[in-house]
């Protein structure tokens, strides 16, 4: 799985694995990149809806390759 943390933006997970994305702990098979909220203001949490731009969220970026 590759993880990219966008500067001033969301976390992108690029995976074909099952990822627990629901508040009740259930899993869903997600293909391709999955964008997760990092600013805490998204109305579609845990997913990013672009609100970080409106609230002028600021944080550094990074890239990780998780085996």
N, CA, C, O and CB atoms as a CASP TS submission, in Angstrom:
PFRMAT TS
TARGET T0000
AUTHOR 0000-0000-0000
METHOD Language model
MODEL 1
PARENT N/A
ATOM      1  N   UNK     1       0.850  -1.167   0.000  1.00  0.00           N
ATOM      2  CA  UNK     1       0.000   0.000   0.000  1.00  0.00           C
ATOM      3  C   UNK     1       0.896   1.230   0.000  1.00  0.00           C
ATOM      4  O   UNK     1       1.903   1.281   0.707  1.00  0.00           O
ATOM      5  CB  UNK     1      -0.967  -0.002   1.219  1.00  0.00           C
ATOM      6  N   UNK     2       0.524   2.200  -0.786  1.00  0.00           N
ATOM      7  CA  UNK     2       1.230   3.475  -0.794  1.00  0.00           C
ATOM      8  C   UNK     2       0.349   4.521  -0.126  1.00  0.00           C
ATOM      9  O   UNK     2      -0.861   4.574  -0.345  1.00  0.00           O
ATOM     10  CB  UNK     2       1.607   3.904  -2.245  1.00  0.00           C
ATOM     11  N   UNK     3       0.979   5.342   0.684  1.00  0.00           N
ATOM     12  CA  UNK     3       0.278   6.400   1.399  1.00  0.00           C
ATOM     13  C   UNK     3       0.913   7.726   1.016  1.00  0.00           C
ATOM     14  O   UNK     3       2.121   7.912   1.166  1.00  0.00           O
ATOM     15  CB  UNK     3       0.326   6.177   2.945  1.00  0.00           C
ATOM     16  N   UNK     4       0.097   8.641   0.521  1.00  0.00           N
ATOM     17  CA  UNK     4       0.592   9.981   0.221  1.00  0.00           C
ATOM     18  C   UNK     4      -0.214  10.968   1.043  1.00  0.00           C
ATOM     19  O   UNK     4      -1.444  10.981   1.000  1.00  0.00           O
ATOM     20  CB  UNK     4       0.495  10.303  -1.306  1.00  0.00           C
ATOM     21  N   UNK     5       0.499  11.791   1.788  1.00  0.00           N
ATOM     22  CA  UNK     5      -0.138  12.831   2.590  1.00  0.00           C
ATOM     23  C   UNK     5       0.101  14.134   1.843  1.00  0.00           C
ATOM     24  O   UNK     5       1.230  14.619   1.769  1.00  0.00           O
ATOM     25  CB  UNK     5       0.433  12.883   4.077  1.00  0.00           C
ATOM     26  N   UNK     6      -0.955  14.690   1.299  1.00  0.00           N
ATOM     27  CA  UNK     6      -0.833  15.910   0.514  1.00  0.00           C
ATOM     28  C   UNK     6      -0.605  17.113   1.421  1.00  0.00           C
ATOM     29  O   UNK     6      -1.274  17.269   2.443  1.00  0.00           O
ATOM     30  CB  UNK     6      -2.082  16.121  -0.346  1.00  0.00           C
ATOM     31  N   UNK     7       0.343  17.958   1.037  1.00  0.00           N
ATOM     32  CA  UNK     7       0.556  19.191   1.780  1.00  0.00           C
ATOM     33  C   UNK     7      -0.744  19.981   1.777  1.00  0.00           C
ATOM     34  O   UNK     7      -1.325  20.224   0.719  1.00  0.00           O
ATOM     35  CB  UNK     7       1.724  20.026   1.171  1.00  0.00           C
ATOM     36  N   UNK     8      -1.196  20.379   2.948  1.00  0.00           N
ATOM     37  CA  UNK     8      -2.431  21.159   3.119  1.00  0.00           C
ATOM     38  C   UNK     8      -3.674  20.425   2.619  1.00  0.00           C
ATOM     39  O   UNK     8      -4.680  21.060   2.304  1.00  0.00           O
ATOM     40  CB  UNK     8      -2.307  22.483   2.392  1.00  0.00           C
ATOM     41  N   UNK     9      -3.612  19.090   2.543  1.00  0.00           N
ATOM     42  CA  UNK     9      -4.747  18.346   2.004  1.00  0.00           C
ATOM     43  C   UNK     9      -4.937  16.985   2.639  1.00  0.00           C
ATOM     44  O   UNK     9      -4.487  16.748   3.760  1.00  0.00           O
ATOM     45  CB  UNK     9      -4.585  18.179   0.537  1.00  0.00           C
ATOM     46  N   UNK    10      -5.609  16.082   1.918  1.00  0.00           N
ATOM     47  CA  UNK    10      -5.997  14.786   2.468  1.00  0.00           C
ATOM     48  C   UNK    10      -4.869  13.760   2.468  1.00  0.00           C
ATOM     49  O   UNK    10      -3.756  14.019   2.011  1.00  0.00           O
ATOM     50  CB  UNK    10      -7.156  14.243   1.696  1.00  0.00           C
ATOM     51  N   UNK    11      -5.198  12.598   2.994  1.00  0.00           N
ATOM     52  CA  UNK    11      -4.341  11.423   2.936  1.00  0.00           C
ATOM     53  C   UNK    11      -4.884  10.542   1.818  1.00  0.00           C
ATOM     54  O   UNK    11      -6.080  10.252   1.783  1.00  0.00           O
ATOM     55  CB  UNK    11      -4.297  10.655   4.320  1.00  0.00           C
ATOM     56  N   UNK    12      -4.015  10.114   0.903  1.00  0.00           N
ATOM     57  CA  UNK    12      -4.418   9.224  -0.186  1.00  0.00           C
ATOM     58  C   UNK    12      -3.841   7.843   0.067  1.00  0.00           C
ATOM     59  O   UNK    12      -2.630   7.689   0.224  1.00  0.00           O
ATOM     60  CB  UNK    12      -3.951   9.772  -1.566  1.00  0.00           C
ATOM     61  N   UNK    13      -4.706   6.839   0.106  1.00  0.00           N
ATOM     62  CA  UNK    13      -4.276   5.451   0.235  1.00  0.00           C
ATOM     63  C   UNK    13      -4.457   4.793  -1.120  1.00  0.00           C
ATOM     64  O   UNK    13      -5.563   4.782  -1.658  1.00  0.00           O
ATOM     65  CB  UNK    13      -5.079   4.692   1.352  1.00  0.00           C
ATOM     66  N   UNK    14      -3.383   4.241  -1.681  1.00  0.00           N
ATOM     67  CA  UNK    14      -3.471   3.526  -2.950  1.00  0.00           C
ATOM     68  C   UNK    14      -3.317   2.045  -2.638  1.00  0.00           C
ATOM     69  O   UNK    14      -2.208   1.552  -2.433  1.00  0.00           O
ATOM     70  CB  UNK    14      -2.380   4.019  -3.980  1.00  0.00           C
ATOM     71  N   UNK    15      -4.451   1.339  -2.605  1.00  0.00           N
ATOM     72  CA  UNK    15      -4.441  -0.061  -2.181  1.00  0.00           C
ATOM     73  C   UNK    15      -5.566  -0.835  -2.856  1.00  0.00           C
ATOM     74  O   UNK    15      -6.571  -0.263  -3.278  1.00  0.00           O
ATOM     75  CB  UNK    15      -4.570  -0.163  -0.654  1.00  0.00           C
ATOM     76  N   UNK    16      -5.382  -2.116  -2.947  1.00  0.00           N
ATOM     77  CA  UNK    16      -6.428  -3.033  -3.394  1.00  0.00           C
ATOM     78  C   UNK    16      -6.920  -3.874  -2.215  1.00  0.00           C
ATOM     79  O   UNK    16      -7.802  -4.717  -2.375  1.00  0.00           O
ATOM     80  CB  UNK    16      -5.906  -3.945  -4.536  1.00  0.00           C
ATOM     81  N   UNK    17      -6.350  -3.643  -1.041  1.00  0.00           N
ATOM     82  CA  UNK    17      -6.708  -4.393   0.162  1.00  0.00           C
ATOM     83  C   UNK    17      -8.011  -3.889   0.750  1.00  0.00           C
ATOM     84  O   UNK    17      -8.461  -2.788   0.432  1.00  0.00           O
ATOM     85  CB  UNK    17      -5.595  -4.301   1.203  1.00  0.00           C
ATOM     86  N   UNK    18      -8.621  -4.706   1.618  1.00  0.00           N
ATOM     87  CA  UNK    18      -9.803  -4.251   2.333  1.00  0.00           C
ATOM     88  C   UNK    18      -9.368  -3.241   3.376  1.00  0.00           C
ATOM     89  O   UNK    18      -8.423  -3.472   4.131  1.00  0.00           O
ATOM     90  CB  UNK    18     -10.565  -5.438   2.986  1.00  0.00           C
ATOM     91  N   UNK    19     -10.058  -2.136   3.407  1.00  0.00           N
ATOM     92  CA  UNK    19      -9.731  -1.058   4.333  1.00  0.00           C
ATOM     93  C   UNK    19     -10.949  -0.794   5.195  1.00  0.00           C
ATOM     94  O   UNK    19     -12.054  -0.644   4.675  1.00  0.00           O
ATOM     95  CB  UNK    19      -9.285   0.233   3.577  1.00  0.00           C
ATOM     96  N   UNK    20     -10.763  -0.733   6.511  1.00  0.00           N
ATOM     97  CA  UNK    20     -11.855  -0.428   7.418  1.00  0.00           C
ATOM     98  C   UNK    20     -12.122   1.067   7.349  1.00  0.00           C
ATOM     99  O   UNK    20     -11.328   1.871   7.836  1.00  0.00           O
ATOM    100  CB  UNK    20     -11.528  -0.878   8.874  1.00  0.00           C
ATOM    101  N   UNK    21     -13.249   1.435   6.740  1.00  0.00           N
ATOM    102  CA  UNK    21     -13.537   2.842   6.526  1.00  0.00           C
ATOM    103  C   UNK    21     -14.838   3.297   7.165  1.00  0.00           C
ATOM    104  O   UNK    21     -15.171   4.480   7.111  1.00  0.00           O
ATOM    105  CB  UNK    21     -13.578   3.126   5.070  1.00  0.00           C
ATOM    106  N   UNK    22     -15.563   2.393   7.757  1.00  0.00           N
ATOM    107  CA  UNK    22     -16.856   2.741   8.334  1.00  0.00           C
ATOM    108  C   UNK    22     -16.749   2.905   9.840  1.00  0.00           C
ATOM    109  O   UNK    22     -15.987   2.200  10.502  1.00  0.00           O
ATOM    110  CB  UNK    22     -17.898   1.679   7.993  1.00  0.00           C
ATOM    111  N   UNK    23     -17.512   3.833  10.368  1.00  0.00           N
ATOM    112  CA  UNK    23     -17.460   4.106  11.804  1.00  0.00           C
ATOM    113  C   UNK    23     -17.839   2.896  12.638  1.00  0.00           C
ATOM    114  O   UNK    23     -17.428   2.787  13.793  1.00  0.00           O
ATOM    115  CB  UNK    23     -18.370   5.258  12.146  1.00  0.00           C
ATOM    116  N   UNK    24     -18.630   1.973  12.061  1.00  0.00           N
ATOM    117  CA  UNK    24     -19.029   0.784  12.813  1.00  0.00           C
ATOM    118  C   UNK    24     -17.971  -0.321  12.751  1.00  0.00           C
ATOM    119  O   UNK    24     -18.176  -1.399  13.309  1.00  0.00           O
ATOM    120  CB  UNK    24     -20.353   0.257  12.284  1.00  0.00           C
ATOM    121  N   UNK    25     -16.826  -0.061  12.069  1.00  0.00           N
ATOM    122  CA  UNK    25     -15.740  -1.031  11.999  1.00  0.00           C
ATOM    123  C   UNK    25     -15.843  -2.001  10.841  1.00  0.00           C
ATOM    124  O   UNK    25     -14.935  -2.807  10.636  1.00  0.00           O
ATOM    125  CB  UNK    25     -15.682  -1.795  13.258  1.00  0.00           C
ATOM    126  N   UNK    26     -16.925  -1.947  10.076  1.00  0.00           N
ATOM    127  CA  UNK    26     -17.057  -2.839   8.928  1.00  0.00           C
ATOM    128  C   UNK    26     -16.083  -2.433   7.830  1.00  0.00           C
ATOM    129  O   UNK    26     -15.624  -1.291   7.787  1.00  0.00           O
ATOM    130  CB  UNK    26     -18.500  -2.829   8.395  1.00  0.00           C
ATOM    131  N   UNK    27     -15.774  -3.374   6.945  1.00  0.00           N
ATOM    132  CA  UNK    27     -14.811  -3.108   5.880  1.00  0.00           C
ATOM    133  C   UNK    27     -15.503  -3.077   4.525  1.00  0.00           C
ATOM    134  O   UNK    27     -16.577  -3.646   4.332  1.00  0.00           O
ATOM    135  CB  UNK    27     -13.701  -4.163   5.883  1.00  0.00           C
ATOM    136  N   UNK    28     -14.854  -2.400   3.607  1.00  0.00           N
ATOM    137  CA  UNK    28     -15.323  -2.346   2.226  1.00  0.00           C
ATOM    138  C   UNK    28     -14.127  -2.536   1.321  1.00  0.00           C
ATOM    139  O   UNK    28     -13.036  -2.061   1.634  1.00  0.00           O
ATOM    140  CB  UNK    28     -16.054  -1.003   1.918  1.00  0.00           C
ATOM    141  N   UNK    29     -14.305  -3.218   0.208  1.00  0.00           N
ATOM    142  CA  UNK    29     -13.237  -3.362  -0.777  1.00  0.00           C
ATOM    143  C   UNK    29     -13.174  -2.074  -1.576  1.00  0.00           C
ATOM    144  O   UNK    29     -14.139  -1.698  -2.241  1.00  0.00           O
ATOM    145  CB  UNK    29     -13.470  -4.600  -1.711  1.00  0.00           C
ATOM    146  N   UNK    30     -12.053  -1.412  -1.511  1.00  0.00           N
ATOM    147  CA  UNK    30     -11.858  -0.155  -2.216  1.00  0.00           C
ATOM    148  C   UNK    30     -10.747  -0.325  -3.224  1.00  0.00           C
ATOM    149  O   UNK    30      -9.669  -0.802  -2.870  1.00  0.00           O
ATOM    150  CB  UNK    30     -11.538   0.994  -1.238  1.00  0.00           C
ATOM    151  N   UNK    31     -10.972   0.049  -4.468  1.00  0.00           N
ATOM    152  CA  UNK    31      -9.960  -0.023  -5.518  1.00  0.00           C
ATOM    153  C   UNK    31      -9.474   1.380  -5.851  1.00  0.00           C
ATOM    154  O   UNK    31     -10.236   2.346  -5.812  1.00  0.00           O
ATOM    155  CB  UNK    31     -10.522  -0.721  -6.783  1.00  0.00           C
ATOM    156  N   UNK    32      -8.182   1.473  -6.179  1.00  0.00           N
ATOM    157  CA  UNK    32      -7.632   2.768  -6.551  1.00  0.00           C
ATOM    158  C   UNK    32      -7.418   3.648  -5.346  1.00  0.00           C
ATOM    159  O   UNK    32      -7.517   3.176  -4.214  1.00  0.00           O
ATOM    160  CB  UNK    32      -8.537   3.462  -7.534  1.00  0.00           C
ATOM    161  N   UNK    33      -7.130   4.898  -5.558  1.00  0.00           N
ATOM    162  CA  UNK    33      -6.854   5.776  -4.424  1.00  0.00           C
ATOM    163  C   UNK    33      -8.103   6.069  -3.598  1.00  0.00           C
ATOM    164  O   UNK    33      -9.207   6.209  -4.125  1.00  0.00           O
ATOM    165  CB  UNK    33      -6.251   7.076  -4.914  1.00  0.00           C
ATOM    166  N   UNK    34      -7.896   6.155  -2.317  1.00  0.00           N
ATOM    167  CA  UNK    34      -8.943   6.467  -1.348  1.00  0.00           C
ATOM    168  C   UNK    34      -8.476   7.711  -0.611  1.00  0.00           C
ATOM    169  O   UNK    34      -7.410   7.697   0.004  1.00  0.00           O
ATOM    170  CB  UNK    34      -9.221   5.259  -0.353  1.00  0.00           C
ATOM    171  N   UNK    35      -9.254   8.787  -0.662  1.00  0.00           N
ATOM    172  CA  UNK    35      -8.844  10.061  -0.065  1.00  0.00           C
ATOM    173  C   UNK    35      -9.537  10.257   1.276  1.00  0.00           C
ATOM    174  O   UNK    35     -10.765  10.304   1.353  1.00  0.00           O
ATOM    175  CB  UNK    35      -9.164  11.241  -1.012  1.00  0.00           C
ATOM    176  N   UNK    36      -8.740  10.370   2.324  1.00  0.00           N
ATOM    177  CA  UNK    36      -9.251  10.504   3.682  1.00  0.00           C
ATOM    178  C   UNK    36      -9.043  11.916   4.204  1.00  0.00           C
ATOM    179  O   UNK    36      -8.015  12.542   3.949  1.00  0.00           O
ATOM    180  CB  UNK    36      -8.577   9.496   4.607  1.00  0.00           C
ATOM    181  N   UNK    37     -10.033  12.406   4.938  1.00  0.00           N
ATOM    182  CA  UNK    37      -9.983  13.750   5.514  1.00  0.00           C
ATOM    183  C   UNK    37      -8.884  13.848   6.559  1.00  0.00           C
ATOM    184  O   UNK    37      -8.691  12.945   7.373  1.00  0.00           O
ATOM    185  CB  UNK    37     -11.335  14.122   6.133  1.00  0.00           C
ATOM    186  N   UNK    38      -8.174  14.958   6.517  1.00  0.00           N
ATOM    187  CA  UNK    38      -7.145  15.229   7.514  1.00  0.00           C
ATOM    188  C   UNK    38      -7.433  16.514   8.273  1.00  0.00           C
ATOM    189  O   UNK    38      -6.873  16.735   9.347  1.00  0.00           O
ATOM    190  CB  UNK    38      -5.779  15.309   6.855  1.00  0.00           C
ATOM    191  N   UNK    39      -8.294  17.362   7.733  1.00  0.00           N
ATOM    192  CA  UNK    39      -8.577  18.643   8.387  1.00  0.00           C
ATOM    193  C   UNK    39      -9.637  18.515   9.478  1.00  0.00           C
ATOM    194  O   UNK    39      -9.741  19.380  10.347  1.00  0.00           O
ATOM    195  CB  UNK    39      -9.029  19.664   7.356  1.00  0.00           C
ATOM    196  N   UNK    40     -10.425  17.435   9.438  1.00  0.00           N
ATOM    197  CA  UNK    40     -11.464  17.223  10.438  1.00  0.00           C
ATOM    198  C   UNK    40     -12.776  17.933  10.147  1.00  0.00           C
ATOM    199  O   UNK    40     -13.696  17.879  10.963  1.00  0.00           O
ATOM    200  CB  UNK    40     -10.966  17.662  11.755  1.00  0.00           C
ATOM    201  N   UNK    41     -12.883  18.597   9.001  1.00  0.00           N
ATOM    202  CA  UNK    41     -14.074  19.387   8.698  1.00  0.00           C
ATOM    203  C   UNK    41     -14.960  18.795   7.597  1.00  0.00           C
ATOM    204  O   UNK    41     -16.009  19.363   7.291  1.00  0.00           O
ATOM    205  CB  UNK    41     -13.660  20.762   8.304  1.00  0.00           C
ATOM    206  N   UNK    42     -14.566  17.681   7.001  1.00  0.00           N
ATOM    207  CA  UNK    42     -15.324  17.081   5.902  1.00  0.00           C
ATOM    208  C   UNK    42     -16.721  16.669   6.351  1.00  0.00           C
ATOM    209  O   UNK    42     -16.901  16.185   7.469  1.00  0.00           O
ATOM    210  CB  UNK    42     -14.579  15.870   5.340  1.00  0.00           C
ATOM    211  N   UNK    43     -17.700  16.859   5.485  1.00  0.00           N
ATOM    212  CA  UNK    43     -19.059  16.410   5.787  1.00  0.00           C
ATOM    213  C   UNK    43     -19.258  14.957   5.362  1.00  0.00           C
ATOM    214  O   UNK    43     -20.335  14.395   5.559  1.00  0.00           O
ATOM    215  CB  UNK    43     -20.091  17.313   5.088  1.00  0.00           C
ATOM    216  N   UNK    44     -18.231  14.349   4.783  1.00  0.00           N
ATOM    217  CA  UNK    44     -18.305  12.950   4.349  1.00  0.00           C
ATOM    218  C   UNK    44     -17.240  12.106   5.038  1.00  0.00           C
ATOM    219  O   UNK    44     -16.742  11.143   4.455  1.00  0.00           O
ATOM    220  CB  UNK    44     -18.148  12.852   2.825  1.00  0.00           C
ATOM    221  N   UNK    45     -16.882  12.460   6.286  1.00  0.00           N
ATOM    222  CA  UNK    45     -15.851  11.731   7.031  1.00  0.00           C
ATOM    223  C   UNK    45     -16.126  10.240   7.016  1.00  0.00           C
ATOM    224  O   UNK    45     -17.286   9.850   7.152  1.00  0.00           O
ATOM    225  CB  UNK    45     -15.770  12.233   8.474  1.00  0.00           C
ATOM    226  N   UNK    46     -15.164   9.415   6.865  1.00  0.00           N
ATOM    227  CA  UNK    46     -13.737   9.706   6.917  1.00  0.00           C
ATOM    228  C   UNK    46     -13.161  10.177   5.574  1.00  0.00           C
ATOM    229  O   UNK    46     -11.951  10.374   5.460  1.00  0.00           O
ATOM    230  CB  UNK    46     -12.996   8.481   7.379  1.00  0.00           C
ATOM    231  N   UNK    47     -14.007  10.358   4.567  1.00  0.00           N
ATOM    232  CA  UNK    47     -13.522  10.737   3.245  1.00  0.00           C
ATOM    233  C   UNK    47     -13.379  12.249   3.104  1.00  0.00           C
ATOM    234  O   UNK    47     -14.067  13.018   3.775  1.00  0.00           O
ATOM    235  CB  UNK    47     -14.458  10.206   2.173  1.00  0.00           C
ATOM    236  N   UNK    48     -12.483  12.654   2.230  1.00  0.00           N
ATOM    237  CA  UNK    48     -12.257  14.067   1.947  1.00  0.00           C
ATOM    238  C   UNK    48     -13.342  14.578   1.002  1.00  0.00           C
ATOM    239  O   UNK    48     -13.706  13.901   0.040  1.00  0.00           O
ATOM    240  CB  UNK    48     -10.848  14.290   1.336  1.00  0.00           C
ATOM    241  N   UNK    49     -13.850  15.762   1.278  1.00  0.00           N
ATOM    242  CA  UNK    49     -14.817  16.402   0.370  1.00  0.00           C
ATOM    243  C   UNK    49     -14.301  17.755  -0.133  1.00  0.00           C
ATOM    244  O   UNK    49     -15.048  18.519  -0.744  1.00  0.00           O
ATOM    245  CB  UNK    49     -16.176  16.590   1.081  1.00  0.00           C
ATOM    246  N   UNK    50     -13.016  18.049   0.127  1.00  0.00           N
ATOM    247  CA  UNK    50     -12.417  19.290  -0.347  1.00  0.00           C
ATOM    248  C   UNK    50     -12.543  20.467   0.596  1.00  0.00           C
ATOM    249  O   UNK    50     -12.081  21.562   0.276  1.00  0.00           O
ATOM    250  CB  UNK    50     -13.016  19.653  -1.627  1.00  0.00           C
ATOM    251  N   UNK    51     -13.161  20.268   1.756  1.00  0.00           N
ATOM    252  CA  UNK    51     -13.362  21.363   2.708  1.00  0.00           C
ATOM    253  C   UNK    51     -12.051  21.953   3.194  1.00  0.00           C
ATOM    254  O   UNK    51     -12.022  23.109   3.616  1.00  0.00           O
ATOM    255  CB  UNK    51     -14.168  20.882   3.893  1.00  0.00           C
ATOM    256  N   UNK    52     -10.953  21.186   3.146  1.00  0.00           N
ATOM    257  CA  UNK    52      -9.664  21.695   3.624  1.00  0.00           C
ATOM    258  C   UNK    52      -9.284  22.996   2.915  1.00  0.00           C
ATOM    259  O   UNK    52      -8.596  23.835   3.496  1.00  0.00           O
ATOM    260  CB  UNK    52      -8.564  20.643   3.413  1.00  0.00           C
ATOM    261  N   UNK    53      -9.723  23.172   1.673  1.00  0.00           N
ATOM    262  CA  UNK    53      -9.428  24.420   0.952  1.00  0.00           C
ATOM    263  C   UNK    53     -10.204  25.594   1.546  1.00  0.00           C
ATOM    264  O   UNK    53      -9.664  26.689   1.700  1.00  0.00           O
ATOM    265  CB  UNK    53      -9.764  24.270  -0.544  1.00  0.00           C
ATOM    266  N   UNK    54     -11.467  25.359   1.876  1.00  0.00           N
ATOM    267  CA  UNK    54     -12.319  26.424   2.421  1.00  0.00           C
ATOM    268  C   UNK    54     -11.854  26.879   3.804  1.00  0.00           C
ATOM    269  O   UNK    54     -11.917  28.064   4.132  1.00  0.00           O
ATOM    270  CB  UNK    54     -13.769  25.950   2.497  1.00  0.00           C
ATOM    271  N   UNK    55     -11.385  25.922   4.611  1.00  0.00           N
ATOM    272  CA  UNK    55     -10.973  26.262   5.972  1.00  0.00           C
ATOM    273  C   UNK    55      -9.489  26.595   6.062  1.00  0.00           C
ATOM    274  O   UNK    55      -8.956  26.824   7.148  1.00  0.00           O
ATOM    275  CB  UNK    55     -11.295  25.120   6.912  1.00  0.00           C
ATOM    276  N   UNK    56      -8.829  26.617   4.904  1.00  0.00           N
ATOM    277  CA  UNK    56      -7.409  26.960   4.802  1.00  0.00           C
ATOM    278  C   UNK    56      -6.542  26.079   5.712  1.00  0.00           C
ATOM    279  O   UNK    56      -5.662  26.568   6.420  1.00  0.00           O
ATOM    280  CB  UNK    56      -7.201  28.434   5.154  1.00  0.00           C
ATOM    281  N   UNK    57      -6.816  24.765   5.673  1.00  0.00           N
ATOM    282  CA  UNK    57      -6.039  23.792   6.437  1.00  0.00           C
ATOM    283  C   UNK    57      -4.581  23.830   6.003  1.00  0.00           C
ATOM    284  O   UNK    57      -4.294  23.870   4.807  1.00  0.00           O
ATOM    285  CB  UNK    57      -6.615  22.373   6.262  1.00  0.00           C
ATOM    286  N   UNK    58      -3.660  23.819   6.954  1.00  0.00           N
ATOM    287  CA  UNK    58      -2.224  23.853   6.664  1.00  0.00           C
ATOM    288  C   UNK    58      -1.513  22.760   7.449  1.00  0.00           C
ATOM    289  O   UNK    58      -1.618  22.683   8.673  1.00  0.00           O
ATOM    290  CB  UNK    58      -1.624  25.240   7.004  1.00  0.00           C
ATOM    291  N   UNK    59      -0.783  21.911   6.717  1.00  0.00           N
ATOM    292  CA  UNK    59       0.023  20.854   7.332  1.00  0.00           C
ATOM    293  C   UNK    59       0.986  20.321   6.279  1.00  0.00           C
ATOM    294  O   UNK    59       0.690  20.367   5.085  1.00  0.00           O
ATOM    295  CB  UNK    59      -0.880  19.702   7.907  1.00  0.00           C
ATOM    296  N   UNK    60       2.141  19.814   6.717  1.00  0.00           N
ATOM    297  CA  UNK    60       3.120  19.306   5.749  1.00  0.00           C
ATOM    298  C   UNK    60       2.649  18.016   5.083  1.00  0.00           C
ATOM    299  O   UNK    60       1.735  17.347   5.564  1.00  0.00           O
ATOM    300  CB  UNK    60       4.461  19.068   6.436  1.00  0.00           C
ATOM    301  N   UNK    61       3.282  17.690   3.983  1.00  0.00           N
ATOM    302  CA  UNK    61       2.991  16.463   3.259  1.00  0.00           C
ATOM    303  C   UNK    61       4.085  15.429   3.464  1.00  0.00           C
ATOM    304  O   UNK    61       5.127  15.716   4.054  1.00  0.00           O
ATOM    305  CB  UNK    61       2.817  16.751   1.779  1.00  0.00           C
ATOM    306  N   UNK    62       3.830  14.202   2.962  1.00  0.00           N
ATOM    307  CA  UNK    62       4.814  13.104   3.065  1.00  0.00           C
ATOM    308  C   UNK    62       4.357  11.973   2.158  1.00  0.00           C
ATOM    309  O   UNK    62       3.218  11.952   1.693  1.00  0.00           O
ATOM    310  CB  UNK    62       4.970  12.599   4.555  1.00  0.00           C
ATOM    311  N   UNK    63       5.263  11.033   1.913  1.00  0.00           N
ATOM    312  CA  UNK    63       4.930   9.819   1.171  1.00  0.00           C
ATOM    313  C   UNK    63       5.506   8.630   1.897  1.00  0.00           C
ATOM    314  O   UNK    63       6.626   8.690   2.404  1.00  0.00           O
ATOM    315  CB  UNK    63       5.457   9.880  -0.281  1.00  0.00           C
ATOM    316  N   UNK    64       4.738   7.532   1.952  1.00  0.00           N
ATOM    317  CA  UNK    64       5.160   6.312   2.624  1.00  0.00           C
ATOM    318  C   UNK    64       4.845   5.119   1.736  1.00  0.00           C
ATOM    319  O   UNK    64       3.849   5.131   1.013  1.00  0.00           O
ATOM    320  CB  UNK    64       4.473   6.168   4.003  1.00  0.00           C
ATOM    321  N   UNK    65       5.678   4.097   1.782  1.00  0.00           N
ATOM    322  CA  UNK    65       5.382   2.856   1.102  1.00  0.00           C
ATOM    323  C   UNK    65       5.289   1.788   2.173  1.00  0.00           C
ATOM    324  O   UNK    65       6.299   1.355   2.727  1.00  0.00           O
ATOM    325  CB  UNK    65       6.463   2.506   0.020  1.00  0.00           C
ATOM    326  N   UNK    66       4.056   1.366   2.462  1.00  0.00           N
ATOM    327  CA  UNK    66       3.796   0.421   3.536  1.00  0.00           C
ATOM    328  C   UNK    66       3.634  -0.968   2.931  1.00  0.00           C
ATOM    329  O   UNK    66       2.762  -1.179   2.088  1.00  0.00           O
ATOM    330  CB  UNK    66       2.533   0.829   4.351  1.00  0.00           C
ATOM    331  N   UNK    67       4.457  -1.905   3.349  1.00  0.00           N
ATOM    332  CA  UNK    67       4.440  -3.251   2.787  1.00  0.00           C
ATOM    333  C   UNK    67       3.323  -4.040   3.254  1.00  0.00           C
ATOM    334  O   UNK    67       3.179  -5.198   2.863  1.00  0.00           O
ATOM    335  CB  UNK    67       5.660  -3.960   3.083  1.00  0.00           C
TER
END
